[in-house]
């Protein structure tokens, strides 16, 4: 039964057309990052970037190196679209994008994470065997079929993303629309709809539509009677998000994913204009069947477990941020804070206040002020800098953070030397102070 489901042959038009869209979109993302100044602001202007902890060695290339880096990635996207040297192009892009993802998190986005996962998935899939230069140059490579598991790995990945995104929205600040009001407040100058986005009834619609869309879109696209209606809603939803939230290629990538839900011949008729492909109902179980099933099983167990890990940590993820990344918790909070760094010479006791403007960009300062890993990493940076001058230091911070429309609360223990405590990846960092009930915060103020 499992073999029949996973390894029956199906038309590969959905995968081939998605490859074309995928290549065009990643190319647009990379060239666009150069044209809009994202590369300059995020990777060139800062003195250093806040990488994912454990990847300190991964820093941007010097000079104009990152412009060249992104130009190469954009070119790889074109090669993916054309299906030229597909396997090499897809893997090269996957590794290069992963490098960008890990070397900076000041501009962290769940969509960048999804693109990293998708890049490696696409690199392993046989997406270059039809409607490609590879197939034209080497006819022996051409194929019109793929095993069924190829289609379902994409669908299951989408189902995980959307479902966790929906469930994460079932919390107080989303359900009372306060976070949506905050998100929309900065959009009041948008042409045509800026004032409309400030209306309470719009916030109500956005809140409930967001939950229901994320929860139901994949099942609705899979079920033929609701497919066209769901597709129309998807167009509206993603174009709305593209205009209002300016989140790059993700809305269009999400629309591109819908090709996996329509009949293969429909996709061929619209995009490939080739004659009808007759696929024999053949189940071809490969010799490496156990490896394929095992790898897919492990991958999806990890994907299901990562978004749940914050439940094993002390206090709420909304407050501590521990377990927030890699969990599809999208557009759920607005953080603000203030922070002061005090450096103490361990031998002489001499104290020095740190001027953050000397080290950080405006966006980096905002992150350091209200995200614990940023605050810890900057303390480590100071420790290394002073060590190069022959000084052994301690680093203490005074810090308050506000979540959404709440009150400012003390966030980091001012008595803890951040320069000399380890970062815990899989456990709660005790120097993050617990959140306080609203009433007690107001009283203390």
KOLZA-774096 format. One record per residue (C-alpha): x, y, z; residue number from 1; residue in three letters. Coordinates in steps of 0.02 Angstrom, whole numbers, always signed. Layout:
<atoms>
+--------+--------+--------+-----+---------+
!     c1 !     c2 !     c3 ! num ! residuo !
+--------+--------+--------+-----+---------+
!      X !      Y !      Z ! NUM !     ALA !
...
+--------+--------+--------+-----+---------+
</atoms>
This chain:
<atoms>
+--------+--------+--------+-----+---------+
!     c1 !     c2 !     c3 ! num ! residuo !
+--------+--------+--------+-----+---------+
!     +0 !     +0 !     +0 !   1 !     UNK !
!   +137 !   +123 !    +49 !   2 !     UNK !
!   +242 !    +72 !   -100 !   3 !     UNK !
!    +95 !    +99 !   -218 !   4 !     UNK !
!    +64 !   +273 !   -149 !   5 !     UNK !
!   +245 !   +330 !   -146 !   6 !     UNK !
!   +315 !   +251 !   -302 !   7 !     UNK !
!   +177 !   +250 !   -432 !   8 !     UNK !
!   +224 !   +350 !   -586 !   9 !     UNK !
!   +139 !   +518 !   -617 !  10 !     UNK !
!   +156 !   +655 !   -747 !  11 !     UNK !
!   +300 !   +771 !   -702 !  12 !     UNK !
!   +224 !   +931 !   -776 !  13 !     UNK !
!   +185 !  +1004 !   -604 !  14 !     UNK !
!   +366 !   +988 !   -547 !  15 !     UNK !
!   +436 !  +1052 !   -713 !  16 !     UNK !
!   +325 !  +1207 !   -716 !  17 !     UNK !
!   +362 !  +1242 !   -533 !  18 !     UNK !
!   +549 !  +1231 !   -572 !  19 !     UNK !
!   +528 !  +1369 !   -701 !  20 !     UNK !
!   +432 !  +1482 !   -580 !  21 !     UNK !
!   +552 !  +1441 !   -438 !  22 !     UNK !
!   +705 !  +1487 !   -540 !  23 !     UNK !
!   +630 !  +1650 !   -599 !  24 !     UNK !
!   +577 !  +1699 !   -423 !  25 !     UNK !
!   +744 !  +1661 !   -338 !  26 !     UNK !
!   +831 !  +1756 !   -476 !  27 !     UNK !
!   +715 !  +1905 !   -446 !  28 !     UNK !
!   +747 !  +1890 !   -258 !  29 !     UNK !
!   +936 !  +1896 !   -279 !  30 !     UNK !
!   +947 !  +2032 !   -412 !  31 !     UNK !
!   +812 !  +2129 !   -319 !  32 !     UNK !
!   +913 !  +2120 !   -157 !  33 !     UNK !
!  +1052 !  +2212 !   -248 !  34 !     UNK !
!   +940 !  +2338 !   -336 !  35 !     UNK !
!   +839 !  +2386 !   -182 !  36 !     UNK !
!   +993 !  +2410 !    -72 !  37 !     UNK !
!   +955 !  +2260 !    +40 !  38 !     UNK !
!  +1129 !  +2187 !    +12 !  39 !     UNK !
!  +1211 !  +2353 !    +48 !  40 !     UNK !
!  +1110 !  +2389 !   +206 !  41 !     UNK !
!  +1115 !  +2213 !   +277 !  42 !     UNK !
!  +1282 !  +2141 !   +225 !  43 !     UNK !
!  +1400 !  +2281 !   +174 !  44 !     UNK !
!  +1368 !  +2434 !   +283 !  45 !     UNK !
!  +1370 !  +2345 !   +455 !  46 !     UNK !
!  +1540 !  +2320 !   +537 !  47 !     UNK !
!  +1487 !  +2139 !   +567 !  48 !     UNK !
!  +1329 !  +2036 !   +555 !  49 !     UNK !
!  +1235 !  +1939 !   +687 !  50 !     UNK !
!  +1250 !  +1762 !   +623 !  51 !     UNK !
!  +1159 !  +1611 !   +690 !  52 !     UNK !
!  +1248 !  +1561 !   +850 !  53 !     UNK !
!  +1382 !  +1434 !   +810 !  54 !     UNK !
!  +1420 !  +1510 !   +640 !  55 !     UNK !
!  +1530 !  +1653 !   +699 !  56 !     UNK !
!  +1654 !  +1615 !   +561 !  57 !     UNK !
!  +1522 !  +1650 !   +430 !  58 !     UNK !
!  +1535 !  +1835 !   +390 !  59 !     UNK !
!  +1500 !  +1931 !   +229 !  60 !     UNK !
!  +1635 !  +1943 !    +95 !  61 !     UNK !
!  +1737 !  +2104 !   +104 !  62 !     UNK !
!  +1717 !  +2252 !    -13 !  63 !     UNK !
!  +1591 !  +2222 !   -151 !  64 !     UNK !
!  +1602 !  +2034 !   -130 !  65 !     UNK !
!  +1421 !  +2014 !    -78 !  66 !     UNK !
!  +1360 !  +2102 !   -235 !  67 !     UNK !
!  +1453 !  +1971 !   -336 !  68 !     UNK !
!  +1387 !  +1834 !   -221 !  69 !     UNK !
!  +1206 !  +1885 !   -250 !  70 !     UNK !
!  +1235 !  +1911 !   -436 !  71 !     UNK !
!  +1298 !  +1731 !   -447 !  72 !     UNK !
!  +1145 !  +1669 !   -353 !  73 !     UNK !
!  +1032 !  +1767 !   -471 !  74 !     UNK !
!  +1119 !  +1688 !   -620 !  75 !     UNK !
!  +1098 !  +1516 !   -544 !  76 !     UNK !
!   +912 !  +1552 !   -533 !  77 !     UNK !
!   +909 !  +1584 !   -721 !  78 !     UNK !
!  +1003 !  +1421 !   -752 !  79 !     UNK !
!   +874 !  +1330 !   -643 !  80 !     UNK !
!   +734 !  +1405 !   -746 !  81 !     UNK !
!   +817 !  +1350 !   -908 !  82 !     UNK !
!   +857 !  +1180 !   -836 !  83 !     UNK !
!  +1040 !  +1196 !   -882 !  84 !     UNK !
!  +1162 !  +1095 !   -776 !  85 !     UNK !
!  +1011 !  +1085 !   -663 !  86 !     UNK !
!  +1080 !   +978 !   -524 !  87 !     UNK !
!  +1236 !  +1084 !   -506 !  88 !     UNK !
!  +1140 !  +1248 !   -519 !  89 !     UNK !
!  +1009 !  +1195 !   -391 !  90 !     UNK !
!  +1136 !  +1132 !   -264 !  91 !     UNK !
!  +1249 !  +1282 !   -288 !  92 !     UNK !
!  +1104 !  +1400 !   -256 !  93 !     UNK !
!  +1047 !  +1298 !   -104 !  94 !     UNK !
!  +1219 !  +1307 !    -21 !  95 !     UNK !
!  +1244 !  +1490 !    -63 !  96 !     UNK !
!  +1072 !  +1540 !     +1 !  97 !     UNK !
!  +1102 !  +1440 !   +160 !  98 !     UNK !
!  +1262 !  +1539 !   +183 !  99 !     UNK !
!  +1166 !  +1703 !   +172 ! 100 !     UNK !
!  +1032 !  +1637 !   +289 ! 101 !     UNK !
!  +1157 !  +1584 !   +423 ! 102 !     UNK !
!  +1273 !  +1734 !   +412 ! 103 !     UNK !
!  +1142 !  +1863 !   +461 ! 104 !     UNK !
!   +979 !  +1862 !   +559 ! 105 !     UNK !
!   +951 !  +2048 !   +583 ! 106 !     UNK !
!   +833 !  +2035 !   +435 ! 107 !     UNK !
!   +769 !  +1863 !   +485 ! 108 !     UNK !
!   +615 !  +1806 !   +394 ! 109 !     UNK !
!   +522 !  +1640 !   +402 ! 110 !     UNK !
!   +513 !  +1646 !   +214 ! 111 !     UNK !
!   +703 !  +1645 !   +200 ! 112 !     UNK !
!   +701 !  +1484 !   +302 ! 113 !     UNK !
!   +567 !  +1408 !   +189 ! 114 !     UNK !
!   +670 !  +1454 !    +36 ! 115 !     UNK !
!   +822 !  +1368 !   +112 ! 116 !     UNK !
!   +723 !  +1208 !   +140 ! 117 !     UNK !
!   +644 !  +1218 !    -32 ! 118 !     UNK !
!   +813 !  +1249 !   -115 ! 119 !     UNK !
!   +881 !  +1084 !    -50 ! 120 !     UNK !
!   +720 !   +990 !    -87 ! 121 !     UNK !
!   +721 !  +1053 !   -267 ! 122 !     UNK !
!   +905 !  +1010 !   -286 ! 123 !     UNK !
!   +868 !   +828 !   -248 ! 124 !     UNK !
!   +714 !   +815 !   -358 ! 125 !     UNK !
!   +721 !   +768 !   -544 ! 126 !     UNK !
!   +652 !   +936 !   -601 ! 127 !     UNK !
!   +771 !   +959 !   -748 ! 128 !     UNK !
!   +718 !   +809 !   -852 ! 129 !     UNK !
!   +586 !   +895 !   -958 ! 130 !     UNK !
!   +565 !  +1067 !  -1039 ! 131 !     UNK !
!   +749 !  +1097 !  -1003 ! 132 !     UNK !
!   +912 !  +1126 !  -1094 ! 133 !     UNK !
!   +982 !   +972 !  -1008 ! 134 !     UNK !
!   +848 !   +863 !  -1088 ! 135 !     UNK !
!   +874 !   +946 !  -1257 ! 136 !     UNK !
!  +1062 !   +922 !  -1252 ! 137 !     UNK !
!  +1047 !   +745 !  -1185 ! 138 !     UNK !
!   +885 !   +662 !  -1245 ! 139 !     UNK !
!   +924 !   +507 !  -1141 ! 140 !     UNK !
!   +893 !   +615 !   -988 ! 141 !     UNK !
!   +717 !   +663 !  -1042 ! 142 !     UNK !
!   +572 !   +594 !   -941 ! 143 !     UNK !
!   +388 !   +638 !   -925 ! 144 !     UNK !
!   +360 !   +551 !   -758 ! 145 !     UNK !
!   +409 !   +560 !   -577 ! 146 !     UNK !
!   +368 !   +451 !   -426 ! 147 !     UNK !
!   +217 !   +511 !   -328 ! 148 !     UNK !
!   +319 !   +550 !   -172 ! 149 !     UNK !
!   +403 !   +695 !   -263 ! 150 !     UNK !
!   +237 !   +789 !   -274 ! 151 !     UNK !
!   +186 !   +746 !    -97 ! 152 !     UNK !
!   +348 !   +804 !    -16 ! 153 !     UNK !
!   +305 !   +980 !    -75 ! 154 !     UNK !
!   +123 !   +967 !    -21 ! 155 !     UNK !
!   +167 !   +900 !   +152 ! 156 !     UNK !
!   +297 !  +1037 !   +178 ! 157 !     UNK !
!   +166 !  +1168 !   +135 ! 158 !     UNK !
!    +39 !  +1086 !   +250 ! 159 !     UNK !
!   +162 !  +1095 !   +396 ! 160 !     UNK !
!   +202 !  +1278 !   +362 ! 161 !     UNK !
!    +22 !  +1334 !   +347 ! 162 !     UNK !
!    -46 !  +1229 !   +490 ! 163 !     UNK !
!    +83 !  +1287 !   +616 ! 164 !     UNK !
!    +58 !  +1467 !   +557 ! 165 !     UNK !
!   -128 !  +1451 !   +589 ! 166 !     UNK !
!   -113 !  +1371 !   +761 ! 167 !     UNK !
!    +15 !  +1501 !   +816 ! 168 !     UNK !
!   -114 !  +1637 !   +785 ! 169 !     UNK !
!   -231 !  +1565 !   +917 ! 170 !     UNK !
!   -171 !  +1678 !  +1057 ! 171 !     UNK !
!   -235 !  +1832 !  +1144 ! 172 !     UNK !
!   -154 !  +1975 !  +1048 ! 173 !     UNK !
!   -207 !  +1902 !   +880 ! 174 !     UNK !
!   -383 !  +1860 !   +935 ! 175 !     UNK !
!   -413 !  +2032 !  +1011 ! 176 !     UNK !
!   -338 !  +2110 !   +852 ! 177 !     UNK !
!   -211 !  +2215 !   +949 ! 178 !     UNK !
!    -60 !  +2147 !   +854 ! 179 !     UNK !
!   -149 !  +2174 !   +688 ! 180 !     UNK !
!   -184 !  +2354 !   +738 ! 181 !     UNK !
!     +2 !  +2377 !   +773 ! 182 !     UNK !
!    +51 !  +2296 !   +607 ! 183 !     UNK !
!    -71 !  +2405 !   +510 ! 184 !     UNK !
!    -27 !  +2568 !   +598 ! 185 !     UNK !
!   +129 !  +2590 !   +493 ! 186 !     UNK !
!    +28 !  +2567 !   +333 ! 187 !     UNK !
!    -83 !  +2721 !   +354 ! 188 !     UNK !
!     +8 !  +2815 !   +215 ! 189 !     UNK !
!    -21 !  +2679 !    +84 ! 190 !     UNK !
!   -110 !  +2745 !    -71 ! 191 !     UNK !
!   -295 !  +2699 !    -86 ! 192 !     UNK !
!   -304 !  +2578 !    +60 ! 193 !     UNK !
!   -199 !  +2661 !   +197 ! 194 !     UNK !
!   -348 !  +2732 !   +292 ! 195 !     UNK !
!   -451 !  +2575 !   +262 ! 196 !     UNK !
!   -317 !  +2469 !   +347 ! 197 !     UNK !
!   -345 !  +2566 !   +508 ! 198 !     UNK !
!   -527 !  +2513 !   +522 ! 199 !     UNK !
!   -573 !  +2392 !   +663 ! 200 !     UNK !
!   -685 !  +2288 !   +550 ! 201 !     UNK !
!   -538 !  +2263 !   +431 ! 202 !     UNK !
!   -431 !  +2201 !   +576 ! 203 !     UNK !
!   -569 !  +2077 !   +621 ! 204 !     UNK !
!   -576 !  +2010 !   +444 ! 205 !     UNK !
!   -386 !  +1998 !   +431 ! 206 !     UNK !
!   -376 !  +1904 !   +597 ! 207 !     UNK !
!   -504 !  +1770 !   +560 ! 208 !     UNK !
!   -466 !  +1756 !   +375 ! 209 !     UNK !
!   -281 !  +1731 !   +418 ! 210 !     UNK !
!   -319 !  +1588 !   +537 ! 211 !     UNK !
!   -443 !  +1501 !   +423 ! 212 !     UNK !
!   -343 !  +1525 !   +264 ! 213 !     UNK !
!   -184 !  +1450 !   +339 ! 214 !     UNK !
!   -281 !  +1306 !   +415 ! 215 !     UNK !
!   -386 !  +1259 !   +264 ! 216 !     UNK !
!   -296 !  +1312 !   +106 ! 217 !     UNK !
!   -200 !  +1150 !    +77 ! 218 !     UNK !
!   -351 !  +1034 !   +107 ! 219 !     UNK !
!   -460 !  +1150 !     +1 ! 220 !     UNK !
!   -337 !  +1145 !   -144 ! 221 !     UNK !
!   -323 !   +956 !   -132 ! 222 !     UNK !
!   -513 !   +931 !   -141 ! 223 !     UNK !
!   -572 !   +956 !   -320 ! 224 !     UNK !
!   -743 !  +1034 !   -280 ! 225 !     UNK !
!   -661 !  +1177 !   -182 ! 226 !     UNK !
!   -500 !  +1192 !   -282 ! 227 !     UNK !
!   -544 !  +1337 !   -397 ! 228 !     UNK !
!   -624 !  +1437 !   -257 ! 229 !     UNK !
!   -473 !  +1406 !   -146 ! 230 !     UNK !
!   -357 !  +1459 !   -287 ! 231 !     UNK !
!   -453 !  +1622 !   -308 ! 232 !     UNK !
!   -439 !  +1655 !   -121 ! 233 !     UNK !
!   -254 !  +1615 !   -128 ! 234 !     UNK !
!   -228 !  +1745 !   -265 ! 235 !     UNK !
!   -318 !  +1878 !   -162 ! 236 !     UNK !
!   -231 !  +1830 !     +2 ! 237 !     UNK !
!    -54 !  +1827 !    -68 ! 238 !     UNK !
!    -72 !  +1984 !   -174 ! 239 !     UNK !
!   -143 !  +2073 !    -21 ! 240 !     UNK !
!     +7 !  +2017 !    +82 ! 241 !     UNK !
!   +127 !  +2067 !    -56 ! 242 !     UNK !
!    +59 !  +2244 !    -65 ! 243 !     UNK !
!    +29 !  +2274 !   +121 ! 244 !     UNK !
!   +177 !  +2185 !   +202 ! 245 !     UNK !
!   +308 !  +2195 !    +62 ! 246 !     UNK !
!   +377 !  +2021 !    +94 ! 247 !     UNK !
!   +473 !  +1994 !    -67 ! 248 !     UNK !
!   +444 !  +1841 !   -175 ! 249 !     UNK !
!   +353 !  +1736 !    -45 ! 250 !     UNK !
!   +173 !  +1777 !   -100 ! 251 !     UNK !
!   +218 !  +1734 !   -279 ! 252 !     UNK !
!   +312 !  +1578 !   -227 ! 253 !     UNK !
!   +156 !  +1526 !   -131 ! 254 !     UNK !
!    +51 !  +1548 !   -287 ! 255 !     UNK !
!   +178 !  +1449 !   -387 ! 256 !     UNK !
!   +156 !  +1304 !   -265 ! 257 !     UNK !
!    -26 !  +1287 !   -320 ! 258 !     UNK !
!    +29 !  +1199 !   -481 ! 259 !     UNK !
!    +50 !  +1042 !   -375 ! 260 !     UNK !
!   -137 !  +1040 !   -339 ! 261 !     UNK !
!   -205 !  +1047 !   -516 ! 262 !     UNK !
!   -218 !   +905 !   -641 ! 263 !     UNK !
!    -53 !   +877 !   -734 ! 264 !     UNK !
!   -134 !   +891 !   -905 ! 265 !     UNK !
!   -212 !  +1057 !   -855 ! 266 !     UNK !
!    -38 !  +1120 !   -810 ! 267 !     UNK !
!    +32 !  +1055 !   -975 ! 268 !     UNK !
!   -106 !  +1137 !  -1076 ! 269 !     UNK !
!    -80 !  +1306 !   -993 ! 270 !     UNK !
!   +109 !  +1315 !   -976 ! 271 !     UNK !
!   +194 !  +1185 !  -1084 ! 272 !     UNK !
!    +76 !  +1169 !  -1233 ! 273 !     UNK !
!   +134 !   +992 !  -1266 ! 274 !     UNK !
!    +31 !   +844 !  -1322 ! 275 !     UNK !
!    -58 !   +741 !  -1193 ! 276 !     UNK !
!    +58 !   +628 !  -1094 ! 277 !     UNK !
!    -10 !   +456 !  -1058 ! 278 !     UNK !
!    +64 !   +390 !   -897 ! 279 !     UNK !
!    +46 !   +204 !   -870 ! 280 !     UNK !
!    -12 !   +154 !   -698 ! 281 !     UNK !
!   +155 !    +79 !   -651 ! 282 !     UNK !
!   +228 !    +59 !   -478 ! 283 !     UNK !
!   +417 !    +58 !   -489 ! 284 !     UNK !
!   +497 !    +25 !   -321 ! 285 !     UNK !
!   +682 !    +74 !   -326 ! 286 !     UNK !
!   +820 !    -26 !   -244 ! 287 !     UNK !
!   +854 !   +118 !   -125 ! 288 !     UNK !
!   +672 !   +120 !    -69 ! 289 !     UNK !
!   +715 !   +104 !   +116 ! 290 !     UNK !
!   +838 !   +248 !   +105 ! 291 !     UNK !
!   +709 !   +362 !    +23 ! 292 !     UNK !
!   +574 !   +319 !   +149 ! 293 !     UNK !
!   +695 !   +335 !   +295 ! 294 !     UNK !
!   +763 !   +504 !   +241 ! 295 !     UNK !
!   +589 !   +573 !   +208 ! 296 !     UNK !
!   +529 !   +506 !   +375 ! 297 !     UNK !
!   +672 !   +585 !   +473 ! 298 !     UNK !
!   +654 !   +750 !   +380 ! 299 !     UNK !
!   +469 !   +769 !   +418 ! 300 !     UNK !
!   +487 !   +712 !   +598 ! 301 !     UNK !
!   +612 !   +855 !   +620 ! 302 !     UNK !
!   +496 !   +976 !   +531 ! 303 !     UNK !
!   +353 !   +926 !   +645 ! 304 !     UNK !
!   +459 !   +934 !   +803 ! 305 !     UNK !
!   +553 !  +1099 !   +779 ! 306 !     UNK !
!   +399 !  +1211 !   +794 ! 307 !     UNK !
!   +352 !  +1124 !   +957 ! 308 !     UNK !
!   +518 !  +1140 !  +1045 ! 309 !     UNK !
!   +473 !  +1302 !  +1132 ! 310 !     UNK !
!   +349 !  +1205 !  +1240 ! 311 !     UNK !
!   +499 !  +1123 !  +1324 ! 312 !     UNK !
!   +569 !  +1292 !  +1378 ! 313 !     UNK !
!   +525 !  +1394 !  +1530 ! 314 !     UNK !
!   +408 !  +1544 !  +1506 ! 315 !     UNK !
!   +317 !  +1597 !  +1348 ! 316 !     UNK !
!   +405 !  +1598 !  +1180 ! 317 !     UNK !
!   +321 !  +1766 !  +1145 ! 318 !     UNK !
!   +424 !  +1838 !  +1289 ! 319 !     UNK !
!   +587 !  +1742 !  +1284 ! 320 !     UNK !
!   +598 !  +1714 !  +1094 ! 321 !     UNK !
!   +675 !  +1544 !  +1132 ! 322 !     UNK !
!   +608 !  +1425 !  +1000 ! 323 !     UNK !
!   +530 !  +1561 !   +894 ! 324 !     UNK !
!   +637 !  +1539 !   +739 ! 325 !     UNK !
!   +611 !  +1388 !   +625 ! 326 !     UNK !
!   +433 !  +1370 !   +690 ! 327 !     UNK !
!   +322 !  +1464 !   +566 ! 328 !     UNK !
!   +268 !  +1593 !   +695 ! 329 !     UNK !
!   +235 !  +1732 !   +570 ! 330 !     UNK !
!   +179 !  +1912 !   +603 ! 331 !     UNK !
!   +133 !  +1875 !   +784 ! 332 !     UNK !
!   +223 !  +2008 !   +884 ! 333 !     UNK !
!   +304 !  +2176 !   +887 ! 334 !     UNK !
!   +452 !  +2196 !  +1004 ! 335 !     UNK !
!   +533 !  +2356 !  +1064 ! 336 !     UNK !
!   +660 !  +2388 !  +1200 ! 337 !     UNK !
!   +802 !  +2489 !  +1270 ! 338 !     UNK !
!   +970 !  +2428 !  +1329 ! 339 !     UNK !
!  +1131 !  +2493 !  +1406 ! 340 !     UNK !
!  +1296 !  +2398 !  +1409 ! 341 !     UNK !
!  +1419 !  +2416 !  +1551 ! 342 !     UNK !
!  +1594 !  +2344 !  +1530 ! 343 !     UNK !
!  +1694 !  +2306 !  +1688 ! 344 !     UNK !
!  +1879 !  +2266 !  +1687 ! 345 !     UNK !
!  +1894 !  +2102 !  +1783 ! 346 !     UNK !
!  +2062 !  +2150 !  +1859 ! 347 !     UNK !
!  +2046 !  +2336 !  +1899 ! 348 !     UNK !
!  +1857 !  +2352 !  +1917 ! 349 !     UNK !
!  +1859 !  +2501 !  +1800 ! 350 !     UNK !
!  +1689 !  +2528 !  +1718 ! 351 !     UNK !
!  +1647 !  +2594 !  +1546 ! 352 !     UNK !
!  +1480 !  +2629 !  +1462 ! 353 !     UNK !
!  +1467 !  +2568 !  +1283 ! 354 !     UNK !
!  +1401 !  +2681 !  +1147 ! 355 !     UNK !
!  +1305 !  +2564 !  +1032 ! 356 !     UNK !
!  +1314 !  +2689 !   +890 ! 357 !     UNK !
!  +1500 !  +2652 !   +877 ! 358 !     UNK !
!  +1466 !  +2471 !   +834 ! 359 !     UNK !
!  +1291 !  +2442 !   +766 ! 360 !     UNK !
!  +1173 !  +2501 !   +631 ! 361 !     UNK !
!  +1002 !  +2568 !   +680 ! 362 !     UNK !
!   +918 !  +2402 !   +641 ! 363 !     UNK !
!  +1050 !  +2304 !   +737 ! 364 !     UNK !
!  +1027 !  +2417 !   +888 ! 365 !     UNK !
!   +840 !  +2381 !   +888 ! 366 !     UNK !
!   +874 !  +2194 !   +884 ! 367 !     UNK !
!  +1005 !  +2200 !  +1022 ! 368 !     UNK !
!   +884 !  +2298 !  +1132 ! 369 !     UNK !
!   +746 !  +2167 !  +1133 ! 370 !     UNK !
!   +809 !  +1996 !  +1074 ! 371 !     UNK !
!   +909 !  +1890 !  +1198 ! 372 !     UNK !
!  +1024 !  +1804 !  +1073 ! 373 !     UNK !
!  +1072 !  +1971 !   +996 ! 374 !     UNK !
!  +1109 !  +2045 !  +1167 ! 375 !     UNK !
!  +1215 !  +1893 !  +1213 ! 376 !     UNK !
!  +1309 !  +1893 !  +1048 ! 377 !     UNK !
!  +1353 !  +2076 !  +1062 ! 378 !     UNK !
!  +1423 !  +2043 !  +1236 ! 379 !     UNK !
!  +1531 !  +1906 !  +1161 ! 380 !     UNK !
!  +1588 !  +2027 !  +1027 ! 381 !     UNK !
!  +1641 !  +2153 !  +1158 ! 382 !     UNK !
!  +1734 !  +2019 !  +1255 ! 383 !     UNK !
!  +1835 !  +1970 !  +1101 ! 384 !     UNK !
!  +1873 !  +2150 !  +1056 ! 385 !     UNK !
!  +1937 !  +2192 !  +1230 ! 386 !     UNK !
!  +2035 !  +2028 !  +1238 ! 387 !     UNK !
!  +2130 !  +2083 !  +1083 ! 388 !     UNK !
!  +2183 !  +2236 !  +1183 ! 389 !     UNK !
!  +2239 !  +2124 !  +1326 ! 390 !     UNK !
!  +2090 !  +2159 !  +1440 ! 391 !     UNK !
!  +1982 !  +2029 !  +1526 ! 392 !     UNK !
!  +1809 !  +2104 !  +1547 ! 393 !     UNK !
!  +1637 !  +2072 !  +1614 ! 394 !     UNK !
!  +1482 !  +2135 !  +1522 ! 395 !     UNK !
!  +1321 !  +2185 !  +1610 ! 396 !     UNK !
!  +1164 !  +2257 !  +1535 ! 397 !     UNK !
!  +1014 !  +2356 !  +1594 ! 398 !     UNK !
!   +870 !  +2311 !  +1482 ! 399 !     UNK !
!   +680 !  +2329 !  +1467 ! 400 !     UNK !
!   +570 !  +2255 !  +1332 ! 401 !     UNK !
!   +390 !  +2280 !  +1276 ! 402 !     UNK !
!   +289 !  +2151 !  +1178 ! 403 !     UNK !
!   +150 !  +2217 !  +1066 ! 404 !     UNK !
!    +44 !  +2342 !  +1163 ! 405 !     UNK !
!   +103 !  +2283 !  +1334 ! 406 !     UNK !
!   +209 !  +2372 !  +1464 ! 407 !     UNK !
!   +399 !  +2383 !  +1468 ! 408 !     UNK !
!   +471 !  +2250 !  +1584 ! 409 !     UNK !
!   +648 !  +2206 !  +1640 ! 410 !     UNK !
!   +710 !  +2074 !  +1520 ! 411 !     UNK !
!   +891 !  +2027 !  +1557 ! 412 !     UNK !
!   +960 !  +2000 !  +1732 ! 413 !     UNK !
!  +1074 !  +2151 !  +1763 ! 414 !     UNK !
!  +1182 !  +2049 !  +1884 ! 415 !     UNK !
!  +1231 !  +1919 !  +1754 ! 416 !     UNK !
!  +1394 !  +1938 !  +1660 ! 417 !     UNK !
!  +1337 !  +1903 !  +1481 ! 418 !     UNK !
!  +1517 !  +1891 !  +1421 ! 419 !     UNK !
!  +1548 !  +1737 !  +1526 ! 420 !     UNK !
!  +1389 !  +1633 !  +1517 ! 421 !     UNK !
!  +1362 !  +1502 !  +1381 ! 422 !     UNK !
!  +1216 !  +1510 !  +1262 ! 423 !     UNK !
!  +1096 !  +1364 !  +1283 ! 424 !     UNK !
!  +1022 !  +1304 !  +1119 ! 425 !     UNK !
!   +906 !  +1172 !  +1190 ! 426 !     UNK !
!   +863 !  +1241 !  +1361 ! 427 !     UNK !
!   +803 !  +1402 !  +1440 ! 428 !     UNK !
!   +935 !  +1535 !  +1473 ! 429 !     UNK !
!   +905 !  +1580 !  +1655 ! 430 !     UNK !
!   +970 !  +1758 !  +1637 ! 431 !     UNK !
!   +813 !  +1800 !  +1538 ! 432 !     UNK !
!   +698 !  +1866 !  +1673 ! 433 !     UNK !
!   +522 !  +1793 !  +1682 ! 434 !     UNK !
!   +378 !  +1893 !  +1613 ! 435 !     UNK !
!   +268 !  +1978 !  +1742 ! 436 !     UNK !
!    +79 !  +1990 !  +1753 ! 437 !     UNK !
!    +14 !  +2153 !  +1679 ! 438 !     UNK !
!    -57 !  +2216 !  +1844 ! 439 !     UNK !
!   +108 !  +2193 !  +1937 ! 440 !     UNK !
!   +203 !  +2285 !  +1800 ! 441 !     UNK !
!    +87 !  +2434 !  +1809 ! 442 !     UNK !
!   +102 !  +2437 !  +1997 ! 443 !     UNK !
!   +292 !  +2433 !  +1994 ! 444 !     UNK !
!   +295 !  +2577 !  +1870 ! 445 !     UNK !
+--------+--------+--------+-----+---------+
</atoms>
